[in-house]
Each structure stands twice: as C-alpha cells, then as structure tokens.
C-alpha cells in the first residue's frame, strides 16, 4: 500500500514529497531513490530530522502505535492506514496523543472516498430511500499475502464497519459474530456479523479471505427500494419499489409485487486514494472536516474488537459493549461488561503547515 501512497504523493499539488522510510527495502541500504524518486530512509528518526509537516503511516498494523506516537511527540501530523491500531487501547493512545498536541490525525478508511459510496450517502441524506431498514455488505476475495499480523476482521471488516456507520450516521447497538480459520494462520480468515444500529436498522456483514471470487458489495434497503453499490467498479444502482400493479398472475407470482424501475447512476469517478490525500492535505492546511478522524478510527477498532469478542464467546454483544457515535446517546440493551463511552469529535486541525510530507512504510 505504501507504493500507492507514494505514487499519489509524488503528484499531489501543494505537497513536496521528500522521503520514505522502509528498513526492508534495498534502496535504504545503498542510497538508491525509492518510489516517487525520493530517498528511502532506514528509520523514523531520519525522517523527523527533515522537518516534515505530515507523514503517511503504511506499515504493519502492530507497528502503527509506535510509529504514530513518535510522530505525535515530534509535532508531525499523520495519515495512518486502517485499522488505526491493533488494539482498542493502542488506538485510544494514538488518538489522545495527537489530540493533546492539536495535530491532525486521519485514518485511511479509503471506502469513504469511493464515488459510489459518496453518492449513496448523499442520496440517503437527501431522503431518497425514506426510512432505512437494512444494510448488507459482502467483502470477499483470495488471501492477500501482505497481511500477517491481523485477521480478516481488523484488516477487511473494519471497512464495512466504518462505511456502515458513515453512510447511515448511526453507531452499532448490538452485534453477533462467528469466525473461522481455515488457512492455517493464527488469525481468523472468515467472519459473519449480524446486528443492529442505534436507530434499529439491521446490518449484516460477510467478509473472508477464502473466496476465489472478489466481491465488494453494499446494499441499503428502505421503504422506497434498494441502493446497491459495487465499490470495485464504483457503480451505484437503485432498484425502486413498484408503483404499477402486475395483472399477469403467473408473472406476479414469479417476480413479486414490489418490483419497479432500475436506475444505474452516472457520476464522475475519481481514484479514492487521490481524493483521500487531497482531503488530508487540506485538513493539515486548516480546512475543517473531510477526513476520517483518529476518534472515528478508534470507534471502528472498538467495534471490530467487539466482533472478535462476540465470536470468541459465541454470544451477542450490545449496550455498553459498543461505542456510540459522537453526539448520540449510548444504545440501550444488555451490557457485555466492556466499557464504552460517547466519543467526542476529532482533533482540531494544526495551523501553519507547509505541505512537506514523508511516508513511513515497511
């Protein structure tokens, strides 16, 4: 993923991409330039000596906390790949470290910048679907060999947890999960989650690394029909409830009575990673909003932790076991013994940044 960030940073207006850090790359040993033509350094300390304004952290999840805390201590803003950290405790320490210093910290939940999901969210906010009944996601594909330190819940399901809360504006109220591990690794490689959001909306997530079929599917069903987003192709389709009665009895029995028009929307489709970087650059410059804050990233890690706990106990998790969205009441329901609080909004942007950036990757 670091090479993709380097590609975007090297061409990003208003940013001078100055260095990358990767102790595992040969270029760091012999001084050859790395991706984007910048020098590859061996250690974060060498990077900090350059006086950068912000850095992208795209190293293994278990190292996010150490690298992120070093950046925060040095007064450097950071865009940290998702998940924010390997545990909820580590994610909280990161969020608090950047907030305490007034630094911008974002999390790379790239699906928020997928044009299909941005269109979907805007249409839900405009009330085009009416009351929302259900959100269903499927994220399936073959095992990515780059992942070694977390399972499919932290690596992939965090996408669906974040996007579901984001498009609906609702936190998770209850959930139940089951996991399996079939690939011989230490971590789970398949998870199924069912649950409900704070407003009663039903949710369902199916995520795995075991399928030869790559699928990125999100369907939102409501009183006026169903939106279907394919984030691989950035397509958004609306299936409307029928307004014309079907008089042909045999056809009605086969198709049902609620099938209406189907519309596939046309809209501009920009690369999500480029949009994500533009929003973070603007946040470092002082623009409000537009990024996934560290607090939001923490909340997603907390929900993913609850997913794993539910699977471990083979029991439902709800009530105070799940974090609420900022500005909302905690959901009612039986407590799981896991403490959660209503989270405040993200940290304020840092003033006076100059657009110099480096990337931490390994």
C-alpha positions in Angstrom: 0.0 0.0 0.0 2.9 2.3 0.6 3.8 2.4 -3.1 0.3 3.5 -3.9 0.6 6.3 -1.3 4.0 7.3 -2.8 2.5 7.5 -6.3 -0.2 9.9 -5.2 2.1 12.0 -3.0 4.6 12.4 -5.8 2.0 14.1 -7.9 -0.1 15.9 -5.3 -0.5 19.6 -5.8 0.7 21.7 -2.8 2.8 18.9 -1.3 6.5 18.3 -1.5 7.1 14.5 -1.1 10.5 14.4 0.5 11.3 10.9 1.7 10.1 7.4 2.5 11.1 5.1 5.4 11.5 1.4 4.9 14.2 -0.6 6.6 13.3 -3.7 4.5 13.9 -2.1 1.1 17.4 -2.5 -0.6 17.3 1.2 -1.6 17.5 2.1 2.0 20.8 0.3 2.2 22.6 1.7 -0.9 21.1 5.1 -1.2 19.1 4.5 -4.4 15.8 6.5 -4.8 12.6 4.8 -4.0 9.0 5.2 -5.2 8.4 8.8 -6.4 12.1 9.3 -6.8 12.7 10.3 -3.1 15.4 8.9 -0.8 14.5 5.8 1.2 15.5 6.1 4.9 16.1 3.4 7.4 14.4 4.9 10.5 11.7 7.4 11.5 14.3 9.4 13.3 16.0 10.2 10.0 12.6 11.3 8.7 11.9 13.6 11.6 15.3 15.3 11.1 14.0 16.5 7.7 11.3 18.7 9.5 8.3 17.3 7.7 4.8 18.6 8.3 3.0 15.3 8.0 3.6 11.6 7.3 1.7 8.6 5.9 2.0 5.5 8.1 1.6 2.4 5.9 3.5 -0.2 7.9 2.2 -3.4 9.6 -0.7 -2.7 11.9 1.2 -3.8 15.0 3.7 -1.0 14.4 1.1 1.8 14.0 1.2 2.8 17.7 5.0 3.0 17.9 5.4 5.0 14.7 2.3 7.2 15.3 3.4 8.1 18.9 6.9 9.1 17.6 5.3 11.3 15.0 2.9 12.9 17.5 5.7 13.5 20.0 7.6 15.3 17.2 4.6 17.5 16.3 4.1 15.8 12.9 0.5 15.2 11.6 -0.2 11.7 10.4 -2.5 9.8 8.0 -2.4 6.3 9.4 -3.6 3.4 7.3 -6.6 1.4 8.7 -7.1 0.0 11.1 -5.8 2.7 13.3 -4.1 0.2 15.6 -4.0 -3.5 16.5 -6.0 -3.0 19.8 -8.6 -0.5 21.1 -6.2 0.5 23.8 -3.4 1.3 21.3 -5.9 3.2 19.1 -7.0 5.3 22.1 -3.5 6.2 23.0 -2.8 7.3 19.4 -6.0 9.4 19.2 -5.2 11.1 22.6 -1.6 11.7 21.7 -2.5 13.7 18.5 -5.4 15.5 20.2 -3.3 16.6 23.1 -0.9 18.4 20.7 -3.5 19.8 18.4 -2.3 17.8 15.5 -4.3 16.4 12.6 -4.6 12.6 12.6 -6.5 10.8 10.0 -7.2 7.1 9.3 -7.1 5.6 5.8 -10.6 4.2 5.5 -10.5 4.6 1.8 -14.0 3.4 1.1 -15.4 6.7 2.4 -13.9 8.3 -0.7 -15.3 5.7 -3.2 -17.5 7.7 -5.5 -20.3 5.1 -5.4 -20.5 5.3 -1.6 -20.2 9.1 -1.6 -23.2 9.2 -4.0 -25.0 6.6 -1.8 -24.5 8.6 1.4 -25.6 11.9 -0.3 -28.8 10.2 -1.6 -29.6 8.7 1.9 -29.1 12.1 3.5 -31.4 13.7 0.9 -34.1 11.2 2.0 -34.4 9.4 -1.4 -34.8 6.0 0.2 -37.0 7.1 3.1 -36.7 5.1 6.2 -33.6 2.7 6.1 -34.4 -0.9 7.0 -31.2 -2.8 6.4 -27.5 -2.5 5.4 -25.9 -5.6 3.9 -22.2 -5.8 2.9 -20.1 -8.6 1.3 -16.3 -8.3 1.1 -14.8 -11.5 -0.3 -11.7 -12.5 -2.1 -8.5 -14.5 -2.1 -5.9 -14.2 0.7 -3.6 -11.2 0.5 -0.1 -12.4 1.4 0.9 -8.9 2.5 -1.2 -9.3 5.7 0.5 -11.3 8.5 -0.3 -9.6 11.9 -4.1 -9.3 12.0 -7.0 -11.3 10.8 -9.8 -10.5 8.4 -11.8 -8.7 11.0 -9.2 -6.0 11.6 -8.0 -5.8 8.0 -11.2 -6.0 6.0 -14.3 -5.9 8.2 -13.2 -2.5 9.5 -14.0 -1.2 6.0 -17.6 -2.3 6.3 -18.0 -1.3 10.0 -16.8 2.3 9.2 -18.8 2.7 5.9 -22.0 1.4 7.5 -21.8 3.9 10.3 -20.7 6.7 7.9 -23.5 6.3 5.3 -26.2 5.9 7.9 -25.0 8.3 10.6 -25.6 5.6 13.2 -23.5 3.7 15.7 -23.8 -0.1 16.4 -26.2 -1.1 19.1 -25.9 -4.9 19.1 -24.0 -7.5 17.1 -23.3 -11.2 17.0 -20.4 -12.7 15.1 -18.9 -16.0 14.1 -15.4 -16.6 12.8 -13.4 -19.5 11.3 -9.8 -20.0 10.4 -9.2 -22.4 7.5 -5.9 -21.2 6.1 -3.6 -22.4 8.9 -2.8 -18.9 10.1 -3.0 -17.7 13.7 -5.9 -15.3 12.9 -9.4 -15.7 11.6 -9.9 -15.6 7.8 -13.7 -15.5 7.6 -16.4 -13.7 9.6 -20.1 -13.3 9.5 -21.7 -10.5 11.5 -25.4 -9.6 12.1 -26.6 -6.8 14.3 -28.5 -3.6 14.6 -27.7 0.1 14.6 -28.8 2.6 17.2 -31.9 3.5 15.2 -32.9 -0.2 14.8 -31.5 -0.6 11.2 -30.5 -4.2 10.7 -26.9 -4.9 9.5 -25.2 -7.9 8.0 -21.5 -8.3 7.0 -19.9 -11.3 5.3 -16.1 -11.0 5.0 -13.5 -13.5 4.0 -10.1 -14.2 2.5 -11.1 -17.7 1.3 -13.1 -16.9 -1.9 -11.7 -17.1 -5.4 -14.4 -14.5 -6.3 -13.5 -10.9 -5.4 -16.6 -9.1 -4.3 -17.2 -5.6 -2.8 -21.0 -5.3 -2.3 -23.1 -2.9 -0.3 -26.9 -2.9 -0.4 -29.1 -0.5 1.6 -32.8 -1.4 1.7 -35.5 1.1 2.7 -39.1 2.0 2.3 -38.8 3.2 -1.3 -36.4 0.5 -2.6 -32.8 -0.6 -2.5 -29.5 1.1 -3.4 -26.7 -1.3 -4.5 -23.1 -0.1 -4.5 -20.3 -2.1 -6.2 -17.1 -0.4 -4.9 -14.9 -2.4 -7.3 -16.4 -0.7 -10.3 -17.7 2.4 -8.3 -21.2 1.7 -9.7 -24.4 2.7 -7.8 -27.8 1.2 -8.8 -31.2 1.9 -7.4 -34.0 -0.7 -7.5 -37.3 1.1 -6.8 -40.3 -0.4 -5.3 -43.1 -1.0 -7.9 -45.7 1.6 -8.4 -47.6 -0.2 -11.2 -49.6 -3.3 -10.4 -48.8 -6.5 -12.3 -52.0 -8.0 -13.7 -50.4 -11.1 -15.2 -50.9 -13.6 -12.3 -48.1 -16.1 -13.2 -45.6 -13.3 -13.7 -46.7 -11.7 -10.4 -46.1 -14.9 -8.6 -42.6 -15.2 -10.0 -41.4 -11.6 -9.7 -43.4 -10.5 -6.7 -45.5 -7.3 -6.5 -42.9 -4.7 -5.5 -40.5 -4.6 -8.5 -40.2 -1.2 -10.1 -37.7 0.8 -12.1 -33.9 0.1 -12.0 -31.5 3.0 -12.5 -27.8 2.9 -12.7 -26.4 6.4 -12.0 -23.7 8.2 -13.9 -21.3 10.4 -12.0 -17.7 11.4 -12.0 -15.4 8.6 -10.8 -12.0 9.8 -9.3 -9.5 7.5 -7.7 -10.5 7.2 -4.0 -6.9 7.3 -2.8 -6.2 10.6 -4.6 -9.4 12.2 -3.0 -8.4 10.9 0.4 -5.0 12.6 0.1 -6.4 15.8 -1.1 -8.8 15.9 1.9 -6.0 15.2 4.3 -3.7 17.8 2.8 -6.5 20.4 3.1 -7.1 19.3 6.8 -3.4 19.9 7.6 -3.7 23.3 6.0 -6.6 24.1 8.3 -9.8 23.1 6.4 -12.4 21.6 8.7 -13.9 18.1 8.0 -13.4 15.8 5.1 -11.2 13.2 6.7 -11.7 10.1 8.9 -10.5 11.3 12.3 -8.5 9.3 14.7 -11.5 9.3 17.0 -13.6 7.7 14.3 -10.8 5.2 13.6 -10.8 4.4 17.3 -14.5 3.7 17.3 -14.1 1.3 14.4 -11.4 -0.6 16.2 -13.6 -0.8 19.2 -16.5 -2.3 17.2 -14.1 -4.7 15.5 -12.9 -5.8 19.0 -16.5 -6.4 20.0 -16.9 -8.5 16.8 -13.9 -10.7 17.8 -15.2 -10.9 21.4 -18.6 -12.0 20.3 -17.1 -14.7 18.1 -14.9 -15.8 21.0 -17.7 -16.1 23.4 -20.3 -17.2 20.8 -22.6 -14.6 22.3 -24.3 -11.3 21.5 -22.6 -8.0 22.4 -24.6 -4.9 22.9 -25.4 -2.0 25.2 -22.3 -0.5 26.8 -20.2 -3.1 24.9 -20.3 -0.9 21.8 -19.2 2.7 21.3 -21.7 5.4 20.2 -21.2 8.0 17.5 -20.2 11.5 18.6 -23.3 13.4 19.9 -25.5 10.4 20.3 -26.8 8.6 23.3 -25.4 5.1 24.1 -27.7 2.4 22.8 -30.0 0.5 25.2 -29.6 -3.2 25.7 -27.8 -5.7 27.9 -24.3 -4.8 28.9 -21.5 -7.1 27.8 -19.0 -6.0 30.5 -17.0 -3.9 28.0 -17.0 -0.2 28.8 -17.7 2.3 26.1 -18.4 6.0 26.1 -19.8 8.6 23.8 -16.8 9.8 21.8 -16.1 13.5 21.2 -15.4 14.8 17.8 -12.0 14.6 16.2 -9.0 16.8 17.0 -8.8 20.3 15.6 -6.5 20.9 12.6 -3.0 22.1 13.1 -2.2 25.6 12.0 0.6 26.8 9.8 1.7 23.6 8.0 3.8 23.9 4.9 2.9 20.8 2.9 6.1 18.8 3.3 5.3 15.1 3.6 7.1 11.8 4.1 5.9 8.3 4.1 6.5 5.6 6.7 6.2 2.1 5.2 7.6 -1.4 5.6 
